[in-house]
Amino acid sequence: MTDPSLRDTGADWPAYGGTYSARRWSPLDQITPANVDGLERAWVYHTRDLPSEAAEGSYGAETTPLKIGDTLYLCSAKNILIALDAESGEERWRHDPGVEDRFIPYTAACRGVSYYEVPDRDVGPDAPAAEICATRIIEGTLDGRILAVDARTGAPCVGFGENGAVDIKQGMGPVVPGMVSITSPPVIVQGVIVTGHQVLDGQKRDAPSGVIQAYDAVTGELRWAWDMVRPDITGLPPEGETYTRGTPNMWTTASGDEELGLVYLPMGNSAVDYWSSDRSEAENRYSTSLVAIDVNTGRPVWSFQTVHKDVWDYDLGSQATLVDFPTGEGPVPALILPSKQGDMYVLDRRTGRPITGVEERPVPQGGVEPDERSATQPFSLYHTLRREDLTEAKMWGMSPIDQMICRIRYRQASYKGFYTPPTTDTHWVEYPGYNGGSDWGGIAVDPSRGVIIANYNDMPNHNRLVPREEAERLGWAPRSEDRGEFGGQEGAGDPQVGAPYAINVNAGWRLPVTLLLCKEPPYGGIRAIDMETGETLWDRPFGEARTNGPFGIPSMLPVDIGTPNNGGAVVTAGGLVFIAAATDNLIRAIDIETGETVWSDVLPAGGQATPMTYEIDGRQYLVIMAGGHHFMETPIGDELIAYALPQG
C-alpha cells in the first residue's frame, strides 16, 4: 500500500473527501443511470451511540467512513471508533474513548477519521502481530484530544503521545468543557498530523485560541503550532502564557498536497462573530481566509481572504478542492474554494494567486461600527451560487396573513442588499445567511467530465445586535462549567460577552407560529457547473416538502420545494451524483448529465452526512450515515446503510 494522500479512490476510499484533494469522486462505474433503480440495501449497521436524556436534541453524527482494503473505519457521534467488514457490515472492533456529555458543543458530531501507514513497516495482511500500529486510525474528539489506534485491532497506539492520545488544549489556558472540540478529521501530509478545532461560537471575546497544531503521526510529538497573533510561538507557549485567545479557528476540514508539502486551512472568524472593533491586525488579515501552511515549518506560505472584517459569520466551512485547472497555457495545479456567501474562487494552489477573476466591489456602509466596515469586498467573476438580492415581493407565507407579516418585517428591517452592516435599533437582513451558500459538505468534482457539483442553501437571517444590558436581563450568559447553565444557543441568542452587544440570529427568518420561512422557496438547490468556464450546466431545487408543513406537521408532499441541506455529494465515473443532505430524509442518485433524480430511498433518520462509495470482490457499494441533525431538525439515528446492486 501507499500513503493515503497519494492513493486514488476506486476500490478504496482512503480519506474523508476521497483523498486529501477533496474531490469526492470515484472512478467506479458499475452503478449507472441505467441500472441504479436496482439498488438494494446490502447491510445496515447500528453504532449504538444515541443521545442520553441529558443530551437529547444535541446529536448529528455527520460521519463519512473510510474504506481501506477489506475494512471500513468510522466514528460515531461521540467519537466511538469502529471497524466493519466492508462486505458484510459486521463489526470487527470498537474503541470507546469515553467522551462525556458535558463536552458536547452544539452537536455531538464526528465527520470522519484519518488513516496513516508508518513508513518502512510491514502492513500486509500477513504482517506479524509485532507490527502493532503499523497502520493506524487517527481521530479528533469532542473533548479536544487526538487519538491513534491500531487499524487492525482498535487498541491504542501506546507510543503515540500518552497511551495513544495527545491533548490539544495544552497551552490554551482555561477551557470550559464544550468550548474546544474537534469535529472534523485531521489531515496528514508528509507524516504530519495537522488539526484545527471548533471554538463554540458567540460566547465571549476571551474564548480559547484558534491556534493550529501539528503532531508527528508516529510519536504524537508536537511538531509546531501556528498562533497567528504570536508567530514567535512555534511550540507550546512560554510558562505562564497561553496561545492568543479569541483568534480565528479552523473548525472544518483541511485539504493537503503531499508533493508541495502544503496544507490548506479554511479559517473561521474571531471569537464574537458580529463585532470587530477590537480585532488585531493578524486577525483582520487571516480571518475568513484560506491559509496555505508549510507542513514542515508551520509557517504560512500564502493566504487568500474571501471577506474583509467579517461580521456576518461567513467563515469558510468548505474544504478547498484540489484540481488540475484547464487554462490556455495548459493545466495549472489549482484549488476551487467555495464560500458561505456563494462565491467560488479558483486559485493557483502553489501561490494563492487567483486564476479566474476576482473583483473588489463597493458594498453597503454604516451600521454600529461604520469605521470598521470595508468599503469593498472580493467578488468572484468565475461563479457564484448566490442569487439576486431580496425584494418585498419575494416575502412569502403559507397564507395571506403569513405573507403580510413577512412583508411588514421586511419593511421594518435594515436591508441594503448583500453585506448589509449589523444594526441594533432594528433588525437587519443578512442574505445569504450564515449557513450558506456552501457549508461543510463542500463540492464534488468529476475530473473526467470537468463538472463541479455543488449543493447549497438559499436562506436569509433576520438578525439584531442586542445591547449588553438587555442581554443580561434576558439571562444570556456564556458556556459555563455546568452545561445546564449554557445560555447561548445557535439560532437564538449568543451572549458575545466582551463586546457591547449580544446577537440574536433568526436562522432562516421563520414565522413564530407556522415555523416556515419568510423567503419564497427554494431554500436549497443543487447545481452542475462547467469547471473550465464556470457556466451553469443545470440547476434545480434540492429537497422535497415531505417532512415540512405548517405548525411542524409533515405534509408528505413529493414536491421539490428546495429544503435546507447539510452534507455533500459524491460523484462517480458511472455518471451519478449520490447525495442525501436535505431535510426530507432521502438519499438520491442524480444523473450528472441531466440533473434528473433517477433513484431514491427513504432513510430511517436524517442524512446530514456525505456518502462514499467503494468496491470489494467486484461489487460496488454506496454507504451513507443516517444520523440526523438537531439544527436541520431531522430525526436522530445511528444507522450506517450500505447499498449495492443485486449479486450477479
N, C-alpha and C positions, 0 to 999 in steps of 0.2 A: 504494500500500500504506500501511497504518497501523502504528503501533508494535505489536509483538507482544503487549505486555501488555494492549492494548485489543482485539486481534483475537480473534474466537472460533475454535473448532475447526470443522471441516467439511471443505472441500477441503484445508485445510492443518492441520498440527499444529505450531504455532509455538513451543511451549515444552515443557520436559521433562514437566510434568504436564498437557499440552494447552495451557494458558495458565498464567500465574503465579498463578491462583486454584487450580490443582492439583486440578481436579475429575476429570480423566481421563475426560472424557465427550465424545462426538461426536454431532452431530445426524444423521449419516449413517444411512440405513435401507435401503440396497439389500440387505444381507445380513440375513436374518431366521431365526427358528427353523424356518420352513417350507422354506427353501432352503439352509440353511447346510451340509447334508451334501454339497452340490455344490462346496464349496471345493476348490480345487486349487492347487498351487504354481505361481505365476506366474513367479518367478525366484528364484535363490539367488546370493548374493554372498559371497565369501571375503575377509575383511580381511587375510589373510596375516600376522597377528600371533599367533603361537603361542609358548609358553614355550621358552626355551633350556634346555639341560640344567641350568644353574645355577639357573634359576627354576622348575624342574619343581615342580608342586604349589602354586604361588602365583598362579594366574590365576583370574579370574572377571569377564568383560567387563562385565556388568550394563547394557549400553547400550540406551537408548531414543532412536531417531533423531528429528530434526525434519524436517518437510516444509514447504517454502516455495516457492510457485509450482510449477515442474516439477522440483524438486531435493530430494533427501534429504541431510541432513547428520548425520554420526555420528562417534564416536571409537572407536578400538579399545582393547583392554585397556591398552596402554602409550601412549595418547594420540596415535596417528596420526589426523589429521583427514582425513575422506574425504567427498567429494560424489558422489552417484549420480544417474543419470537415474531419476526416480520411476516411470516407466512400464516401463523395461526392466531396471533394476538395473545398467546399465553404469557403470563408473567414469568420472567427469568430471575429477576432480583428487584429489591426495593430498598431504598435508603431514606429514612426519615430524619432530617436534621433538627427536628424539634422546634420549629418556629412557633412562637406563641401568638395568640390573637392580638395582643397589645401592640405587636409590631406591624399590623396591617395598616397601610396608609389609607388611601381612598378605597382601594380594592386589593383583595388577595389575588395577585396575578403573577404568573411566570410565563413570559413569552417563549422561552426556549433555553436550551443549554448549548454548550460548545464542546467540541471533540478535539483531542490532541494526541498525536503519536510521538513518543520520545525518540529522538534520533538514535540510530545505532543500537536499537533494541529489537529483539525477536518478537514480532507482533503477529505472526502467522497463527493459524488455527491449532497447530501442534506445538506452539511455544511452551516451554516449561513453566510450571507454576511459579518458579522463582522470578519470572519476569513480571512481577506484580506492578501494576500501574504503568506498564509499557504503553498501553493505550488508556486514556483517562477521559472522564467526563468532567467538565468544569461548569459550575453553576454559581450565579449570584443569588443571594437570598434577601427576603424581606427585612431581615434584621441586620443587614449590612455585612455579610460575610461572602468570601469567595471560597467555594468548596472544590475539592478534587477527589474523585473516587475512581476505583479501578473499573474500567469499562466492561471487564469480564465478570466481575463478582459484585460490584457495588460497594466494596469495602473501602474505607477512607485511605487515601494515599498518605501514609504516616510521615513520609519525607517531605511533604508539601506543607509549609507553614508550621502550625502547631497541630499535630494529629490530623492533618488533612484540611486545614482551614486557615484563612487569614481574615483579620477584622479590618475592613476599610475605614472604620470610624476612628482609628488611631490618628491623633493629631488634629481632630476636628473640634475638640473642646466639648462642652455639654451637648448631648444629643438625646432629646426626648424620644422614646420608642415611637416608631412610625414616621419620624421626620426624615430619616435617611433609609432608603430601601433600594434594592436592585431588582427591577422587574424585567430587564432586557438582557439577553445573553451577551457576555463579553465577546470581543473579537480577539483572535490570536494570530499574530503576524510575526514571523521570524522568531518563534519561540517565546514571544512576549504577550502576556495577557493584558489587554487594555480595557479598563472599565470606567464607566461613569456611574451615576446613581440618581435616583429621584429624590428631590427635596420637596417636601409637602408644600404645595402652592399656597400663597396668600396668607400665611400665618404671621410672620414677623420679619422685619428687616434684618434682625440679628439671627437669621437662620443658619444652620450648618453650611459649610463651604461646598461649592460645586466642584472642588478640586478633581482633576482627572488623575487616576493612578494606574501604574503598570507593574506587573509581577512576573517573575520568572515562572514559566509554565511547568518546570520540573521541581524547583525548590520552594516556590512561593515567596521568594525574597523580593522585597520592594525594589524594583529597578529604577523607577523615577516617579515623580509627581509633578503635575503642572498646575500651579496656583497662578492664575493669570495676573493677579494684582502683585504677587510676590514671586516673580520668576527666579529670584535668587534661592528660593527654597526648592531644592531638587529632590529631596527625600522627605523624611519626617521633619516637622518644624523644630527649631531650637527649643530646648527645655523652657517651659513656662509660656510658650507661644502656641498659636494654632494657625492652621490654614485660614486664609481670609474668609470671614463669614459673609454669607449673603450673596456670594458670587453666582453667576450663571452656572447651571448644571447641565449634564447630558443625561436625560432620563431615558432616552430611546436607544436605538441600536446603531452602532457604528458600522462602517464597511472598511475594507482594507485591500491594499495592493502589496502582495508578497514581494514582487520584483522591485518595486520602488521603495519598499520599506515604509510606506505611509499608511496611517490610519485616519479616516475621515470622520470627524466628530460633528454631528448636528447639535449645536448648542442651544440651550434654552435661554431663559431670561433671568435677570437678577431676582432675588427674593423681593416680594411685593411687586407683582407684575404691573400694576396700574398706577405707579408713582415713580418718577425718575429723577427728581431734583438732587438726590444725594448719591448718585452712582459715580463711581470712579471713572477715570479716563479709560482704563483697561476694560471695565465692564461695558462702557459705551462702545468700545471697539469690537469686542468679541461676542456680545450677547446676540442671539438670533442670527448666528453666523455658522457657516461650515468652516471648520478649522482642520487643516491637514497637519498632523503631528508626525515627526520623525520617530519611528517606533524604538529606535536605539538611544536617542538622546532625550526624548520627551519635550523637545522644543518645537514651537510652531514653524512650519515651512511657509505656509500662506493661509490666508483666511478670506472669506467672501461673505459679506453681510447682506441679508435679504430685507431687513427692516432697521432703520436708524432710530435709536432711542425708543425701543418698542414699549408701548403702554397698552397694547391690545392682546397680550398673551398669544402672540403669533410665533412663539418659539418653534424651532424646527423639530417636527415629530417624525419625519420620514427618513429612512436610510437613503443615502446617496447611492444611485445605481451606476456601476462602472460599465462602460460600453466602449467599443471602437466606433467613434462617430465619423460618418462619411463627410468629407469635405472635398473641395476641388483639388486639393493637393494630396488627397488620399486619406485613409483612416487616421484619426487622431485619438490617442488614449484620453478618454474623456469620462465625465460623470454627468448624470442627469439628476438634478436636485429639485424635488417637489417641495412645495411650501403650503402652510395652512391658508395663506391668502390666495392660493390657487395658482400662482405663477410657477412655471418650470424653467430652471436655468440650466444651460449646458456649459460646463467649464472644462478646460484642459486640466486633467487631474494631476499633472506634474507641476503646474504653476498657479492654478486657480484663475487663470485668465479666461474671461467669457469667450466662447467660440461663436455663440449666437448673440444677437444684440441685447443690451441692457441699457435702459434709458432712465435717467433721473428726471422725474416729472414733479411739478408743483402739487402739493396736497393741502387739504384744509388746515387752517391755523386757529389758534385760540385755545379754549378750554381752561382748566385750572392751572396749567403750567405753560403759559404761552411762550415764555422764553426758552423752554426746553424742546419745543416741537421743531423737528427738522422741516425746513422749507420744502424739501423734495424727498422722494422715496424711489428706490430702484424698481422699475417695471420691466419685466421680461418681454422682449419682442419675439420670442420663439413660440411660446404657447402659454395660455392661462386657462384654468378651469373656472375662473371667476366669471360670473355673468354681469350684466349691466346693473347700475345702481337701482336701489328700491325706489318705488313711487307709491303714492297713496292708493293708486288703482290696483297695486299688487297686494294690498292688505286683504286678507281672506278670512272666512269663517264658515262653519257648517250651517249657519243661519244668518239672516239679515242682522240680527242683534249682535252676533259674534263679529260680523264684518264691521258694524258700526263702532263697536268697542275698539277694534284694532285700528280703525282709521282715526279715531279720536286720539288714541295713544301715539300713533304715528305723528299727528299734527303737534302734539304736546312735547314730543321728544326733540332733542337736538340731532339733526341728521344733515350733514353736509356732503354725504357720499363716502366713498372709500377713504379710510383713515380719519374719520370724524374724531376730533380730540375728546378725551373724557371730560365730563362735567359733573357738577354736584347739585346745582339748583334745580336741575331737571334730569330726567333720564336721557341717555344718548344711545343711538342705534349703532351697533358695530356689525358690519356686513362686508365680507363673510365673518361668521362668528369664530370663536377661538378653537373650535374643533374641526375646522377645515372648510374648503379645500382638502388637501391630503394630510392625513394624520399618520399614526404609527404603522398602518398597513402598507404604506408606500405604494410603489408602482411595480408592474411586471413588464419585462421587455422580451419580446421574441426576436432574437438577433437574426434568425433565418429569414423572417418576413420583414424585419425592420419596423416592427409595430410596438408601440407602448400601450399598455392597458392601465388605465387609471380609474379607480372608483373614488368618489368624492362626496363631500357634504355640501349642502347649499342652504344654510340657515343663518339667520341673524341672531344677535344677542341684544337684549334690552337692558342696559346697564346703568347704574348710578353710583358715583362715589359718595359714600356715607360719612359725614363729619364724625370725628373721633368721639365726641360726647354722645351723639346719637347711637353710635355702635356700642358704646359702653352701656347705655340704657337698655339696648336690646340684648345685652349679655353676650355679645360676640367676643370670644377670647381664643387665643391660640391653643394649639395642641398642648396638653399637659401630661404629666406622668400618669394620671388617671385617664384612661381612654374615654371614660364616660363623660369627662368634662370637655371633650373636644367640641369647640363651638363653631369653627369654620368648616363649611362643607361645600364641596364643588357643586355649582349650580344654585347656591343660595347666597349666604353672606360669608365672606372671608374677612377676618379682622384686620389684616395688614398692620399689625402693631409696629410702631416705629415710624409710621407715615401719618400725615394729618388726616387721612381718610381710610376707611374700610371700603370694600367693594361689594355691591350686590349685583350678581350676574343672573339674569333670567335667560337660561340657556334655551335657545330656540324660540324665545319670545312666546310663551304659552298663555292661553286664556286661563283664568283662575278656576273655571268650573269644568269645561269640557276637556281641558288639558291639551287641546290641539294648538297648532302653531298659527301665528298671525300671517306669516307669509304664505302666498299661494303655493301649492305643490308645483314641481317636485322638491323634496327636501334632500335628495341624494340622487346621484347618477353614476353611470359608468361609461367610459369613453375610450375609443381606439384612436391613436394618433400616429401619423406617419413620422417615424423617427428622424428621417433626413430633413423633411420640410417643416415639421411641426404642425401640419394641417390635420384637421379632424377627419377621420375616415367614417366613423359613426358615433352617435351619442344618444343615450336613452335613459329614461328614468330607471332607477335601480331600487327594487323593493316593492312588494305588494302591500295592500291595505289590510290583509287578512288578520293581523293582530292589532290593528289600530281602529279606533272608533270613538264616538262621543262618550264622555264620562269614564274613559278607560275600558269600555266594553268592546271586545274584539268584533270587528264586522265580518271577518272571514271572507271578505270580498277579494277575488283574484284579480285585482286591478292594480296595474303598475303606477302607483302614485309617486314612487321615489321616496324611500324612507331614509332616516339617518342610518349610518353604517360605520362600523369599526372593524378592521381586519383587512387583509389584502387578497390578491388573486395569485394563482399560479397558471402559467401558460405552457402548452405542450406542442411538440412538433406535429402531433396529431390534429392540430387546428382547433384546439379547445381552450377556453378560459374556464377554470374551476374557481368558484368563489361562493362564500356564504356571506358573512359580514352584516347584512341588512337585518332589520328588526323583525322580519317576517318568519324567522326560524327555518329558512330554506337554504339548502345548498344547491347550486346551479351549475350546469355546463352551458357555456355560451359559445356559439360558432364565432371564431375570431374574424372571419371574413364578413359576416353579415350583422353581427350583434344580436342574433336571434337566440333565445333560450331553447335548447334542444333536449334538456333533461333537467329534472329537479327532484329533490326528495325532502320530506319534512323531517327536521331534526327534533330530537326529544327536548332540546334546550337551545338557547341562543348560540349561534355560530360565530361569535365575535373572536375569531382566530383566522390565521391564514392557513389554507390547506397545503399539503405537499403530496408528491407522487413518487413512486419508486417501482422497481421491478425485482422479483425473486422467482427463480425457477421458470422464467419465461412468461410470467404473468404480471401485468401492470396493476398497481393498487393506487387508489386515491384515499387519503386519510384526512379527517377533519375532527377537531376537538369541539364538542358541543358542551361548552361550559357555562354559557350565558354571561350576562354582564349587567351589573346594577345600574350603571349610568345609562346604558341603552334600554334598560327596563325589560330585558328579555329573561326568560326562565333560567334559573341556575341549574347546572347539571354536572355530571362527572364522567361523561361517556366519550371515549375515543372510538370513532367509527371508521372502518375500512371498507371501501367499495372495490369491486372488480367485476369484469365480465365473467359469465359462467365458465367453468372449467371446460377446456377443449373447444 
